[in-house]
Amino acid sequence: MGKIDCCSDRIALTSLPGGVDMDYLKSFRQQAGLTQRQMAEALNLSYGYYRQMENDFRKPSFEILVRIKEKFREIDMNKLFEE
C-alpha cells in the first residue's frame, strides 16, 4: 500500500455534521509523544498530507479514520467527531 500524498483525490467527510475535530487528534498525538512526522509514518501518510489534516486544511477520508483506529485502538472516535 502506497502512502497517500497531499495531491491524492480522496473523499472527505464533508457531509458529516460538524466534521472531524482535528484538535482532538493533535492532542492525542501529543499525549502519545509523537511528532507529526511520526504520526504520518504510523498511518502510512506523507508528512505534508498529515500536517494539512491536523491543521484543518484537509479532512481525513473514511479510510484514514479506519487506519487511525486500527493503529491507535485507545483513541476515542466519539471525541474525534465532537465539536
N, C-alpha and C positions, 0 to 999 in steps of 0.2 A: 504494500500500500504506500503510495507516494504522499509526500507532505502536501497539505493544502497551502497555496501561497496567496498573497494578497490580491492577486488578479483572478482567482478562480470565481466562476459564476456559481454561487450556491443559493439555495432557497433560504431566505432569512425568516425569522419568526415574527414578521411584522404584523401578522394577524392576531397575535396573542394580546389580550388586553394588558396594557402596562408593559409589555415586553419582558426583557430579562434584566435583572438587577446586577449589572457588572461590578458595582461597588462591593456586593457580597462576594463575588468571585475573587476580586482583588484582595479583599480582607482574608478570605480563605487561603489564598496563595501565600500572603504574607505570614499568616499564622503557621503555615506549613513550613515556613523558612525557605521558600523557593523564589528565585528571581523570575522575571517574565520569560527570560530565555529558557530556564529550566522547565517552567510550566509548559511552554510551547513544545519543547522536546518531548516531554512526558505525554503530550496529547498528539504528537506527530503532526504539529503545525509549524509553519515557518514563524520565526520570531516576529516579523513585520505583521503578519496576519493576526497573531495573538495580541500584539500590542494594540492594533486597531480595534480588536474586540474589547479589550479591557478598557480602552479609552472611549468606548461607545461610538466609534466611527463605523463599526460593523456589528451586526448581530450574529450570534452563533447559529449555525444550522442545527437541525434535529440530530444529524449525525455527530456533530461536535458535542452536543449535550449528552448524547449516549456515551461518547468517549470519556467525558468528564466523570460521569457516574461510574463507569467501569474502572477507571484508573483511581478514582478517589471515592471509594464506597461510603466514606464518612460524611461526604458533603450533603447538606440538606437541600434537596432540589426544590422544596417548597419555598425556602428563603430566596432561592435564585429567581423566583417569579414574583416576589413581593416588591412593592414599591416603597 
